[in-house]
Amino acid sequence: MQPSTNIFNMLSILKIEKFKGDNIQNQKTWLTNFNQYCSFYDLSKKKSAESFPFHLDGHAKIWYDTISDGKKQNSDELIAAFKNRFKDKQHLLDITILQTHQGRNESVLDFLSRLLKLATNRNISDDILLAVAMNGLKADLKTIVMTKEPKNIQEFRHAANLAEKAIDSNVNSVNFMNQTVLDEIHSFKGTYPIY
């Protein structure tokens, strides 16, 4: 009885990201993860097909709800229909990649990871990827990184990471100085009478 409980607990812990069909996720990468998931749990083709909709969300779930029951029940037909519907359009440069910008509270490394994930399997040249990364940086970082003239993503990552640390260090230094001044002001309260 213990093994089945453990398997149930594992099933509730090990999950894959739901496929949304929003052109941000790569269907090949997601399908590889889904197949690994099914293999790990030793799911038959029938069980894989039955579990498929539980790993979909958004546009992908709507698409699934519109396909025939025959395709839903046949794993091979289901996967073929999925690949056809969400196939990569490698010959088209997805505009979402070009419009990728660093979030307000997003670190350089998180931004670059997100950008590289978007670019995976999209046939984007290193030069374009570097330009998109540079353009997407926060303005204060971009100014510093541009002076370093990085030639590739590795140089960009290094320069942007150093720039971010330098800016954070300056902000922390200013905050410390401000706190010191505030502490001194508070220490004067009550020491001198107010006229």
N, C-alpha and C positions, 0 to 999 in steps of 0.2 A: 504493500500500500504506500509506502514511503516514496518510491520512484515516481508514481503518477502525480503525487503532490508536488514533488520537486520539478517535474516537467511543467506542470501548470504554473508554478511560480516563475520558471524560466520564460515561459511564453508571455507572461505578463510583464516581464522585465525587458527582454530582448525584442526591440521593435525596429522597424525601418521607417524612415521619413515617408510620409504620404506623398504620392505623386499628385500634383495639382494641375498639370497641363497648362501652366501659365507662361511658358517659354523661358522661364528662369532655370528650371531643372533640366538636366540632360536626360532624355529618355533611355539612352543606352546605359548610362551609369546607374540610373534608378533600376532598370530591368536586371542588371547584373546583381545589384543588392537584393532585389526580390528573389532572384534565382538562388542566391547564396542563403537567404533566409529559408526558402523552401527546402533546400538541400540540408541545411543544418537540422531542421525539424523533421527531415525524412518524409516530406509530404508527397503523396502520389500526385500524378498530373491532375486527377479529379479534385483532390483536396487543394492543390495549388490554384486551380481555376475557381473553386468555391471561396478561397480566402482572398482572391484578387481584389474584389470591390472594397474590402476592409482596409486596403492600403491606398485608396484613392480619395481625393478631395477636390472640391471646386469644379473646374471645367472637365477634368478627367472623370470625375464621378458622374457628371451630367452625361458625358459621352457614353460611359459604361451603361447607364440606364436606358440609352436609346438603341443599343445593339441587340440583335436577335438572341433569343434564349439558346439557340443552337450554338452560337459563337461563345456565349457565356459558359456553356457546359463543356466545350471542347478546348482544352488548354492550348493546343497548337493553333487553332483558329483564333482564339482570344488573343494570344501573343502576337500573331500576324496582324490582326486588326489593330491592336495597340500600336505596334511598330509603324503601320501605315498611317494611322491618324496622327501620331506624335513624332513622325520621322524628323530627323534633323534636316534643316534647310541650310546645309553648309555653304552653299553658293551665295546665300544671302547673309549680309552682315546684320545681325540683330541690333536694332536701334537701341534696345535696352542696355546693351553693353557700352555703347558710345555715351550714354547718358548716366553712367554709373559715377556717383560722387560719394566721397567719404561722409559718413554721418556725423552729426554734431558731436556726439560722445563716443564715436568709433575710433579705435586706435588705428594707426597706420597698418599694423600687421593684420588686424581684422578686416580692414578695407581691402587690402591686397589679396587676402585669402578669398574674400567674397568675389572680387573681380576675377581672380584666376578660376574660381569655380564656375562662374558664368561663361568664361572663355573656353572651358574644357570641351574638347571635340568640336570646336567651331571654326577651325582653320583660320585663325586670326594670326597675322604675322607678328613677330616680336616687336617690330617698330610701331605698329598700330597699338598693340597692347601697352607698350611703354608710353605712348602719347596719351592714351585713354587714362592710364594710371596717373600721369602727371597732371592732366586736366582735371581729374577727379579729386585731387588733394584739396584740403582746406587751404584758403588763400595764404595764411601766414606760413604754412609749411611749404607750399608751392614756391613761394618767393625764395626760400632758403635752398630748397632742393634744385631748383633751376640753375642756381649758380654753380652747382657741382657737376652739371651736365652729364647725368648718368647715361651710359651707352646701352645698358640692358636692365632687365628686371632685377637682377641681383644687386647691381650698383644702385638702382633706384631704391630698393628695399633698405639697403644699408644707409644711404643718405637720408631717406625719409625718417627712418627710425632714429637716427642721430639728431635730426632736426626736431623731432617730436620730444625727445628727451631734453634737448637744450631749452625748448620753449617751456616744458613742464618744470624744469629746474628754475627758470626765471620767474615763472608764476609762483612757485613755492617760495622762492626767495622774497618776492614782493609781499606775499601773504604773511610770511614770518615777520618782515619789517613792519607791516601794518599792525600785526598783533602786538609787537613790542611797543609800538607807539600807543596803542589802545591800553595796554597794561600800564604804561607810565601815566597816562591820563587818569585811569581809574585809581592809581595809587595816590594821585594828588587830591582826589575827592576826599573831603573830610579833613585833609591836612591843613588846608588854607581856608580861612573864612571867606565867604562870598559877600561882597559889599554891594 
